[in-house]
C-alpha cells in the first residue's frame, strides 16, 4: 500500500505515470485504488467509456467514488441509462451534482434559455453554469480524478498521457482508457453485457446536452456532433480544456 503523503501532487503524478502507463486499463484502475491515502473520484456521463469504467469499479469493488453532473438538459435516453446503471450496480452510489439554481436563473435571464446558439461566449457561459461549476463542487477534496477520455475523441486530446497534473484544480487526472480504440471499448461493453446509452446505436458517438448534440454521419469526426454550429471539432465545454494549467507529465526514457 503506497504511502505518498510526503509527496506533492505533481510529484505523485509523475510516479503514477511511470506505474500506470505500461499496464492494461483495468490494472491501471486496480493500481490506482491502492493509494488509499488519497481520495479518488470518477466522473461519469454514462458514455461507452464511462459505463466500462463503472463496471470495472463495481466488479472489483474499488474504493473510487462515482459521481455525475446533471445539467438539466440531458437526453431522455441518458437519464434512462443513468437509472439502468443504478439498478445494475446497486452497490455503487452515483452522487449527482446539479447547477446552482440562482446562477442558472441569472444566466437564463441574461441570455435566454437557448442563447448559447448565438455566440461562443454565451455557449461557454452556459457550459460553465451547467457543467463546470457543479464539477468544481464535486471535485472538492479530491486528489485523483478518474475520467473516460481517450485520445481518439478529438484533436485536443491526441497527445493525452495516462496521467497529468491539473494545477488549476490542484489534482491529478487519470485516464485509464486513454490509449484504447473505440472498438476496444465496444467489445468490452458487449462481452460483459453492460447497459449503455442507446443513442450510441443511432449515430451519437459523443453525447452531451440534448440541444448541443446531434448524430454524425459515417466518416465524420466523432466530435462533429457536439456544438456543431461552431464546427471546429476541437470544441470543449471547460471540463477538460487545455487552458495552460494542465501539466503534461513525460515518461523517462527507461520507463
N, C-alpha and C positions, 0 to 999 in steps of 0.2 A: 504494500500500500504506500504509494509515494507521499512524501511529506514535502510540501512546497511552500509552506507559509513564509519561509525566508526569502522567496523569490518574488521579484516584481512580475507583473502580468506580461510585460513584454519579454522578459527572460523565460517565463513559463511557455509563452507562445513558441519561442524558438525550440525549447525542449520538446514540446508536443509535436511540432512539425517533424522533427527527426524521428520521433517514435511512431507517429501515425502514418506518415507518407507511404512506407513500404507495405502496410497492412491492407487487407480487404476491408470493405466498408463496414461490415458487421464487427470485425475485430477492432476497427477504429472506435466504434461505439463502446465496446466492452472495455477497451483500454482506458478510454476517457472516463468511464464510470469508476475507475479505481482511484481517481483523485477525489476522495471523499472529503478532503479538507477544503474543497472548492465547491461552490454552488453552480449546478448545471441546469440549463433550461433549454427546451426545444420548442420552436415556434412552428405551428402547423397552419397551412391554409387548405389542407385536405387535397393537395395535388397528388399526382402519382408518386412523386419523390417523398412527400410528407407521409403518405399512407405507408410506404415501405419502411420509413424510419419509425413510425408509430408501432407498426407490427413488431419490428425488431426490439424496440424498447419494452414492449409488453411481453414478448416471447422470452426474453432473458431477464425480466424483472429488474431493469436497470434503474438506478436512482437518478433519473433525469426528469425534471418537472416539465409537463407538457402544457402549452397554452396556445390560444388562438386570438386573433383580432376580428371582431365582428364589426365591420364598417357600417352596417345598417343598409347596405345596398348590394349585398351578395345575391347570386343566383339562387333560385329555389332549389336547384339540384345540389348546390354547395351545402345548403342547410340540411338537405336530406342526407348527404354524405356525412355531415357532422353527426347527425343522430345515429346513423348506422354504425359509425365508428365508436360512439359511446356505448351502443348496445353490444358491439362485438368485443370491445376491450374494456369491459365494465370495471376492471381492476385499476384502470388509469383515469384519474380526474383530469379533464381538459379545462383548465381555467380560461374563462372568457373575459376579454377586455373590450370595452366599447368606447366610442368617442365621448368626450366630456360634453354634457348637454348644453351648457352655456356657450362654450366655444363653437359648437355645431350651429346653434341658433344664430350667433353673431355672424358666422361665415355665410350661412344661407341668406340672412337678411341683407348682407353686404353685396353678394354676387349672384344670388339666386340659386335655386336647388340644382340647376344644371349649368351653372355659369362656367364650369370647368371646360366646356367646349370652346369658350371664347378666346382663351389665351393660355399659354404655358404657365404663366404666373398664377392664374386662377385655378388651373388644374393642380398645380403643386400645393396651393393653399388648401384645396380640398383633401388632397392626399395627406397633408400634414395633420389636419384635424381628425380625419377618419382613420388614419393608419399610424403615422409617426408618433404622435403624442400618446396614444394608447400603448404603443410598443415601448416607448420610453418608461412608462409606468410598469409595464410587465417585466422589464429588464432591471428594475431597481434591485440592487443586492446580488445580481447575477455575475459570476466570474467567467463562466464558459457558456457561450450561446451556440447551440447546435442549429444548423439550418440546412435545408434541402437544395441549396444552389448547386448547379452543375455548370461546367464550362460551356457546354453546348447551348445554354439558354440565350446568350446574347454576346455581341462583340465586347461589351463592357466586362464580361466575365471570362473571357477566353484565357486569361492568364491567372485565374484564381488558384492559389495554393490550397492545400488541405486545411491550413491554419493561418490566420492572420490576426494581428492585434489592432483593435479599434480604439485609437487614442481618444477620439471624441467621446466615446461612452466608457472608456477605461475598462474594456472587457476583451476577452478572446473569442473570436468567431471560429467555429469548426464546421467544415463542410465534408461530412463523411462520403457523400456521393459525388464529389466534385469531378472525378475522372471517369464516371460511368457514362455509358451511352443511353439514349432513350430506350433502346431495345433491351438493354440490361435491366433497367428498372421495370419495364413492362413484363419481362419474363419472370421477375421476382414476384410481382403482383399476381400474375396468373398461377404460378407454381404454388403459391401459398393461399390462394382464394381470398385475397384481401379486398374488402369493399373499396370502390373508387368512384370518383365523380363521373357520371355517365356523359357529361359534356365532352370528356376526352374522346369518346367514340363518335362525336359529332363535329370534329374539326377544331376543337379547342385545346391546343397543346399547353397553353398558358391561360389560367383562369383567375381573374380578379373580380372587381366590382362589375355588376351587370351592365351599367351604362358605358363602361370603359373597355369592354372586352367583346370581341366578335370572333367568329370562326375564321380560319385561314384556309386558303386553297392549297391543294397538294403542291409542294415545291416552294411555297412561300416561307419566309423566315418565321420560326416559331413565335417570335415576339411581335410579329407584324399585326397581330390581332389585339394588342394592348395599346391603348391611346393611339389608335390607327390614324386619327386625323393629324397627328404630328409626324407620322411616317418617317422615322429615322432608324427604327429597330434597335435603338440604344436607350430608349426612354426608361427612366427609373422613377419610382414613387418616393424615394427617400429612405426606404428601409435598409437598402444595401448599397446606396450610391457611393461611388468613389469620390469623396469630397476633399481629398488631400489629408484626411485624418486616419485613413487605413494604412497600416504599416505592413507592406509586403515582406514576409519573412522568407529568406533564402536558405535552402539547404546547403550544408557544407559538401564539399566535393566527394568525401568518402562516405556520405550517408546512403 
